[in-house]
Amino acid sequence: MPSDIYEESLEYHKKFPGKIKVVPLTPLSGPRDLALAYTPGVASSCTAISKDPSQVWALTGKRNRAAIISDGTRVLGLGDIGPLAALPVMEGKALLMNALGGVDAIPLCIDEKNERQFIETVSRLAPSFGAILLEDISSPKCFSIERALASALPIPVFHDDQHGTAVVVLAGLLCALKLTGRDDPSGVRIVVCGAGAAGHAIASLLHAYGFSKISVLDSHGALTPARAGLDEFRAELASWTEKTEHADMDRVIAGADVFIGVSAPDILTGSHVRSMAKDPVIFALSNPYPEIKREAALAAGAAVYGSARSDWPNQVNNLLAFPGIFRGLLDSGATSVSRKMKIAAAMAIAKIAQEDGLSKDKIIPNPLDARVHLAVAAAVARTAEEEGLIRKK
C-alpha cells in the first residue's frame, strides 16, 4: 500500500464528509405531495401498521434498511478508539453496503461499553431496521452481544468480523483445496491460529461444512478440553476440535494441510511451512502485517497464499460477503442468519472463482464484481426460504 494513501484518504474524507447521505425517493413538488408523504395522509399508513404490525414491511423503508452498529472497542488495526473515531469506518461500510448490495445502511456508533446496556440500546433501536450488522466490537463480548440480540430480535443480526470473515475464508479455502487436489474435506488437517472473534467463527463454519480435523491455537497454545481457564467460547471450540497432547505451534502445525492465521504478525516461519504437508495452503490474515509474508511463505513451499492485504493476490476480504448476504436477508424477509446461509454464500463466491479459472494467484473473485453480490444474495435468500427462516409474506 503506498505510504501516502493515508494522507490522500484524509483529504478524501474532507472533500466527501460522511461518504453517504439520505436522498428522497419520491417528489416533493407541491401541497399534494406534502399531504401524501406527511400530514394528513401519512396517518393512513400509521393506522394500518397499528392494526397489523406486519404492514411495516410494506409501508416503510424498514424492508431495505440495515443498521451498522459499533462501540468502537476493536477497530481493525487501531484497537479501542471509541465511537467517534470509529464513525468513518461505519460510514465506509454503509457506502459499500449500498453501492454493492443496494441496501440503505445507517451507521450508528454507540457510546456504551457496558455489555448489557449496549444490548438494551440496540434492542430499542431495532424497530427501524430490517437487519443489523455488528462491527468492531471487542472479544469476547462480541459473542454474547450477538447471541443476545439474535435471540431477542425478530430480524437478522450478523457480526461481520466473525461471520463475514469466515464466509470468505471458506470460499477461498474451497478453491485452494480444489487447486491442490484435496477433494475430501474430512481428510484435510487445518490449523487455525487465533481464537478471537474471527478465529472462532472460521473454525466453527469450517467444521459445519465438513472439515473435521481442525486444531485451534491462541497465545497460550492449542485449545483442548484439559486446558484450565478457558472462557465459554474457547471451551466450545475445545470440545470438538482435534485433540492433541501438544500445545505449541511447532508440533501442532507439523503435517497440516492448511494454516489460517487471524492472530499476530510474524508468528509463522519458513520452517513451520516446510514442516507442513505437501503443497500447503497459507491464509495469513493478520492485518496489516501478516503472520508470514507472502514471499517467505512461497519460498518455503506454500502452494497457495492468501492475506488481508489488497496489494497482494488473493485478498480474503469481507467485502465479498456482507453486501450480498444482507441483500439476500432483506429480499427473503429472513428472521435470522443460519450456518447454512453462510455456507451457501461461501459456495456462491467459490463457484464464481472456479468458473473464472483458478490459479495460485487467483482463488478469490474481485470484490467489486457485481456477479459475486448477486450470486451471494440469491444463495442466501434461497436458503432462508428453504429453511423456513422467513417472516410470513
C-alpha positions as CSV (number, residue, x, y, z in Angstrom):
1,M,0.0,0.0,0.0
2,P,1.5,3.4,-1.0
3,S,2.7,5.3,2.1
4,D,0.8,8.4,1.0
5,I,-2.6,6.6,1.0
6,Y,-3.3,7.8,4.5
7,E,-2.8,11.5,3.6
8,E,-4.8,11.0,0.4
9,S,-7.6,9.4,2.3
10,L,-7.7,12.2,4.9
11,E,-8.1,14.7,2.0
12,Y,-10.8,12.4,0.5
13,H,-12.7,12.5,3.8
14,K,-12.5,16.2,3.9
15,K,-13.8,16.5,0.4
16,F,-16.6,13.9,0.9
17,P,-17.6,14.2,4.6
18,G,-19.6,11.2,5.6
19,K,-19.5,9.3,2.3
20,I,-23.2,8.7,2.4
21,K,-26.4,10.9,2.5
22,V,-30.1,10.5,2.7
23,V,-32.0,11.3,-0.5
24,P,-35.8,11.3,-1.1
25,L,-37.3,8.5,-3.2
26,T,-40.5,10.5,-4.0
27,P,-41.0,14.0,-5.4
28,L,-42.0,16.9,-3.1
29,S,-43.1,19.5,-5.6
30,G,-46.3,20.8,-4.1
31,P,-49.0,20.6,-1.5
32,R,-50.4,17.3,-2.8
33,D,-47.0,15.6,-2.4
34,L,-46.7,17.0,1.1
35,A,-50.2,15.8,2.0
36,L,-49.4,12.2,0.7
37,A,-45.9,11.9,2.2
38,Y,-46.6,13.6,5.6
39,T,-49.7,15.1,7.2
40,P,-52.6,14.4,6.9
41,G,-52.2,11.4,4.5
42,V,-49.4,9.6,6.4
43,A,-52.0,8.8,9.2
44,S,-53.4,6.1,7.0
45,S,-50.1,4.1,7.0
46,C,-49.7,4.7,10.7
47,T,-53.2,3.4,11.4
48,A,-52.6,0.3,9.1
49,I,-49.4,-0.6,10.9
50,S,-51.0,0.0,14.3
51,K,-53.7,-2.6,13.4
52,D,-51.3,-5.0,11.7
53,P,-47.7,-4.5,12.6
54,S,-46.5,-6.7,9.7
55,Q,-47.7,-3.9,7.4
56,V,-44.5,-2.0,8.4
57,W,-42.6,-4.1,5.8
58,A,-44.9,-2.9,3.0
59,L,-45.4,0.7,4.0
60,T,-41.9,1.8,5.2
61,G,-38.3,1.6,4.3
62,K,-37.6,-0.9,7.0
63,R,-37.6,-3.7,4.4
64,N,-34.4,-2.3,2.8
65,R,-32.7,-0.7,5.8
66,A,-29.9,-2.1,7.9
67,A,-28.1,-0.6,10.9
68,I,-24.3,-0.8,11.1
69,I,-23.6,-0.7,14.8
70,S,-20.3,-0.4,16.8
71,D,-19.0,0.7,20.1
72,G,-15.5,1.3,18.6
73,T,-13.8,-1.0,21.0
74,R,-11.9,-3.1,18.4
75,V,-11.5,-1.2,15.2
76,L,-9.3,-3.1,12.7
77,G,-5.6,-2.2,13.1
78,L,-6.5,0.6,15.6
79,G,-8.0,-1.1,18.6
80,D,-10.2,0.7,21.2
81,I,-10.5,4.1,19.7
82,G,-14.1,4.8,20.8
83,P,-17.3,5.5,18.9
84,L,-16.4,8.9,17.5
85,A,-13.2,7.7,15.9
86,A,-14.9,4.6,14.6
87,L,-17.6,6.5,12.7
88,P,-15.5,6.8,9.4
89,V,-15.3,3.0,9.3
90,M,-19.0,2.6,9.8
91,E,-19.8,5.2,7.2
92,G,-17.4,3.4,4.7
93,K,-19.2,0.2,5.4
94,A,-22.5,1.8,4.7
95,L,-21.2,3.1,1.4
96,L,-20.1,-0.4,0.4
97,M,-23.4,-1.9,1.5
98,N,-25.4,0.5,-0.6
99,A,-23.1,0.5,-3.7
100,L,-22.7,-3.2,-3.9
101,G,-25.9,-4.5,-2.3
102,G,-28.4,-1.8,-2.8
103,V,-29.1,-1.7,0.9
104,D,-29.9,1.5,2.8
105,A,-27.4,1.2,5.6
106,I,-27.2,3.6,8.5
107,P,-24.0,3.9,10.6
108,L,-24.7,4.0,14.4
109,C,-21.8,4.3,16.8
110,I,-23.0,3.9,20.4
111,D,-21.1,5.4,23.3
112,E,-21.6,2.5,25.7
113,K,-19.1,-0.2,26.7
114,N,-21.3,-1.9,29.2
115,E,-22.5,-5.1,27.5
116,R,-26.0,-5.2,29.0
117,Q,-26.7,-1.6,28.3
118,F,-25.3,-1.9,24.8
119,I,-27.7,-4.8,24.1
120,E,-30.6,-2.8,25.5
121,T,-29.8,0.2,23.4
122,V,-29.6,-1.8,20.2
123,S,-32.8,-3.5,21.0
124,R,-34.6,-0.2,21.4
125,L,-33.3,1.0,18.0
126,A,-34.2,-2.3,16.2
127,P,-37.8,-1.4,15.1
128,S,-36.4,1.0,12.5
129,F,-34.4,-1.7,10.7
130,G,-34.8,-4.9,8.8
131,A,-31.4,-6.3,9.7
132,I,-28.4,-5.4,11.9
133,L,-24.7,-5.6,11.2
134,L,-22.4,-5.5,14.2
135,E,-18.9,-4.3,13.6
136,D,-15.6,-3.7,15.5
137,I,-16.7,-4.8,19.0
138,S,-14.1,-6.4,21.2
139,S,-13.9,-10.0,22.1
140,P,-15.3,-11.9,24.0
141,K,-18.3,-9.6,24.5
142,C,-18.9,-9.6,20.7
143,F,-20.1,-13.2,21.1
144,S,-22.6,-12.6,23.9
145,I,-23.8,-9.4,22.4
146,E,-24.6,-11.1,19.0
147,R,-26.2,-14.1,20.6
148,A,-28.4,-12.0,22.9
149,L,-29.6,-9.7,20.1
150,A,-30.1,-12.6,17.7
151,S,-32.2,-14.3,20.4
152,A,-34.2,-11.2,21.3
153,L,-34.9,-9.6,17.9
154,P,-37.1,-10.8,15.0
155,I,-34.6,-9.6,12.4
156,P,-31.2,-11.0,11.3
157,V,-28.2,-10.0,13.4
158,F,-24.8,-10.5,11.8
159,H,-21.3,-9.8,13.3
160,D,-19.2,-9.2,10.2
161,D,-15.8,-9.5,11.9
162,Q,-16.8,-13.1,12.8
163,H,-19.0,-14.4,10.0
164,G,-18.1,-12.2,7.0
165,T,-14.5,-13.3,7.5
166,A,-15.5,-17.0,8.0
167,V,-17.6,-17.0,4.8
168,V,-14.8,-15.6,2.6
169,V,-12.2,-17.9,4.2
170,L,-14.4,-20.9,3.5
171,A,-14.8,-19.7,-0.1
172,G,-11.1,-19.2,-0.6
173,L,-10.3,-22.5,1.0
174,L,-12.6,-24.5,-1.2
175,C,-10.9,-23.0,-4.2
176,A,-7.4,-23.5,-2.8
177,L,-8.1,-27.2,-2.0
178,K,-9.6,-27.8,-5.4
179,L,-6.5,-26.3,-7.0
180,T,-4.2,-28.5,-4.9
181,G,-6.2,-31.7,-5.4
182,R,-7.7,-32.1,-2.0
183,D,-11.3,-33.1,-2.6
184,D,-12.3,-34.7,0.7
185,P,-12.8,-32.1,3.5
186,S,-12.7,-34.9,6.1
187,G,-9.1,-35.7,5.3
188,V,-7.8,-32.1,5.4
189,R,-5.8,-31.1,8.5
190,I,-6.3,-27.4,9.4
191,V,-4.6,-25.2,12.0
192,V,-6.4,-22.0,12.9
193,C,-4.2,-19.6,14.8
194,G,-6.2,-17.1,16.8
195,A,-9.3,-17.9,18.9
196,G,-10.9,-14.4,19.0
197,A,-14.0,-13.4,17.0
198,A,-12.7,-14.3,13.6
199,G,-10.9,-17.5,14.6
200,H,-13.9,-18.8,16.5
201,A,-16.2,-18.2,13.5
202,I,-13.8,-19.6,11.0
203,A,-13.3,-22.8,12.9
204,S,-17.0,-23.2,13.6
205,L,-18.0,-22.6,9.9
206,L,-15.3,-25.0,8.5
207,H,-16.5,-27.6,11.0
208,A,-20.1,-27.1,10.0
209,Y,-19.1,-27.5,6.3
210,G,-17.5,-30.9,7.0
211,F,-13.8,-30.3,7.9
212,S,-13.3,-32.4,11.0
213,K,-9.5,-32.2,11.5
214,I,-9.2,-28.7,13.0
215,S,-6.8,-27.5,15.7
216,V,-7.2,-24.0,17.1
217,L,-4.4,-22.2,18.9
218,D,-4.4,-19.0,20.9
219,S,-1.5,-17.2,22.5
220,H,-1.2,-20.0,25.1
221,G,-1.2,-22.8,22.6
222,A,-3.7,-25.4,21.4
223,L,-7.3,-25.4,22.8
224,T,-8.0,-28.7,24.5
225,P,-10.7,-29.8,27.0
226,A,-7.9,-30.4,29.6
227,R,-6.7,-26.8,29.5
228,A,-7.7,-24.8,32.5
229,G,-9.1,-21.3,32.4
230,L,-10.8,-21.3,29.0
231,D,-13.8,-19.0,28.7
232,E,-17.0,-20.4,27.5
233,F,-16.3,-19.6,23.8
234,R,-12.9,-21.1,23.7
235,A,-14.3,-24.1,25.6
236,E,-16.9,-24.6,22.9
237,L,-14.1,-24.9,20.3
238,A,-12.0,-27.2,22.6
239,S,-15.0,-29.5,22.9
240,W,-14.9,-30.6,19.3
241,T,-11.6,-29.5,17.7
242,E,-8.9,-32.1,17.1
243,K,-7.5,-33.5,20.3
244,T,-3.7,-33.0,20.7
245,E,-1.2,-33.5,23.5
246,H,1.0,-30.8,22.0
247,A,0.3,-27.2,22.9
248,D,2.9,-25.4,20.8
249,M,2.8,-24.3,17.2
250,D,5.9,-26.2,16.2
251,R,4.3,-29.6,16.9
252,V,0.6,-28.8,16.0
253,I,1.4,-27.5,12.6
254,A,3.6,-30.4,11.5
255,G,1.9,-32.3,8.7
256,A,-1.0,-29.9,8.5
257,D,-2.5,-29.1,5.0
258,V,-3.8,-25.6,5.9
259,F,-2.8,-22.7,8.1
260,I,-5.3,-20.0,8.8
261,G,-3.9,-17.1,10.8
262,V,-6.1,-14.4,12.5
263,S,-3.6,-13.6,15.2
264,A,-0.4,-11.6,15.1
265,P,2.4,-10.7,12.7
266,D,5.4,-12.9,12.0
267,I,4.5,-15.9,14.2
268,L,4.7,-18.4,11.3
269,T,8.2,-19.2,9.9
270,G,9.5,-20.8,6.8
271,S,10.4,-23.8,9.0
272,H,6.8,-24.1,10.0
273,V,5.7,-24.1,6.4
274,R,8.3,-26.7,5.4
275,S,7.0,-29.0,8.2
276,M,3.5,-29.0,6.8
277,A,2.1,-31.4,4.2
278,K,3.0,-31.2,0.5
279,D,1.6,-28.1,-1.2
280,P,0.3,-26.4,1.9
281,V,-2.3,-23.6,1.9
282,I,-1.5,-20.5,3.9
283,F,-4.0,-17.8,4.8
284,A,-2.1,-15.2,6.8
285,L,-4.9,-12.8,7.6
286,S,-3.4,-10.6,10.4
287,N,-3.9,-7.1,9.1
288,P,-2.0,-5.0,8.1
289,Y,1.0,-7.2,9.0
290,P,0.5,-10.9,8.3
291,E,1.6,-14.0,10.3
292,I,4.1,-14.6,7.5
293,K,4.9,-12.5,4.4
294,R,3.9,-13.8,1.0
295,E,7.4,-14.2,-0.4
296,A,8.6,-16.1,2.7
297,A,5.6,-18.5,2.6
298,L,6.0,-19.2,-1.2
299,A,9.8,-19.7,-0.8
300,A,9.1,-22.3,1.9
301,G,6.8,-24.3,-0.4
302,A,3.3,-22.8,0.1
303,A,1.2,-23.8,-2.9
304,V,-1.4,-21.0,-2.3
305,Y,-1.0,-17.9,-0.2
306,G,-3.9,-15.5,0.9
307,S,-3.8,-12.5,3.1
308,A,-5.9,-9.5,4.1
309,R,-3.8,-7.1,2.0
310,S,-5.1,-5.5,-1.2
311,D,-1.6,-5.1,-2.7
312,W,-1.0,-8.9,-2.9
313,P,-3.0,-11.5,-4.8
314,N,-5.8,-13.5,-3.0
315,Q,-7.1,-10.8,-0.7
316,V,-9.5,-12.5,1.8
317,N,-11.9,-9.6,2.0
318,N,-15.2,-9.4,3.9
319,L,-16.5,-7.2,1.1
320,L,-17.1,-10.3,-1.0
321,A,-19.7,-11.4,1.5
322,F,-21.6,-8.9,3.5
323,P,-23.3,-6.8,0.8
324,G,-24.8,-9.8,-0.9
325,I,-25.6,-11.5,2.4
326,F,-27.7,-8.5,3.6
327,R,-29.3,-8.2,0.2
328,G,-30.4,-11.8,0.4
329,L,-31.6,-11.5,4.0
330,L,-33.7,-8.4,3.3
331,D,-35.1,-9.7,0.0
332,S,-36.2,-13.0,1.6
333,G,-37.6,-11.4,4.7
334,A,-35.2,-13.6,6.8
335,T,-35.7,-13.5,10.5
336,S,-32.2,-14.8,11.4
337,V,-28.9,-15.9,9.9
338,S,-28.1,-19.6,9.8
339,R,-24.9,-21.5,9.2
340,K,-26.5,-23.0,6.1
341,M,-26.9,-19.5,4.7
342,K,-23.3,-18.7,5.4
343,I,-22.1,-21.9,3.7
344,A,-24.4,-21.1,0.7
345,A,-22.8,-17.6,0.5
346,A,-19.3,-19.1,0.6
347,M,-20.2,-21.7,-2.1
348,A,-21.6,-19.0,-4.3
349,I,-18.3,-17.0,-4.1
350,A,-16.2,-20.1,-4.7
351,K,-18.3,-21.1,-7.7
352,I,-17.7,-17.7,-9.5
353,A,-13.9,-18.0,-8.8
354,Q,-13.9,-21.5,-10.2
355,E,-15.9,-20.5,-13.3
356,D,-13.4,-17.8,-14.0
357,G,-10.5,-20.2,-13.7
358,L,-8.3,-20.9,-10.7
359,S,-4.6,-20.3,-10.3
360,K,-2.3,-19.9,-7.3
361,D,-2.7,-16.2,-7.6
362,K,-6.5,-16.2,-8.2
363,I,-8.6,-18.2,-5.8
364,I,-10.9,-15.3,-4.8
365,P,-13.1,-13.2,-7.1
366,N,-12.8,-9.4,-7.4
367,P,-14.9,-7.9,-4.6
368,L,-16.1,-5.2,-7.0
369,D,-17.5,-7.9,-9.4
370,A,-21.3,-7.3,-9.3
371,R,-21.8,-11.0,-10.1
372,V,-20.5,-12.0,-6.7
373,H,-23.0,-10.0,-4.7
374,L,-25.9,-11.1,-6.9
375,A,-24.9,-14.7,-6.5
376,V,-24.5,-14.4,-2.8
377,A,-27.8,-12.6,-2.4
378,A,-29.6,-15.3,-4.4
379,A,-28.0,-18.2,-2.4
380,V,-28.8,-16.6,1.0
381,A,-32.4,-15.8,0.0
382,R,-33.0,-19.3,-1.4
383,T,-31.5,-21.0,1.7
384,A,-33.5,-18.8,4.1
385,E,-36.7,-19.8,2.3
386,E,-35.7,-23.5,2.2
387,E,-35.1,-23.4,6.0
388,G,-38.3,-21.5,6.6
389,L,-36.4,-18.8,8.4
390,I,-38.5,-16.0,6.9
391,R,-41.4,-13.9,8.1
392,K,-44.9,-14.7,6.7
393,K,-45.5,-12.9,3.5
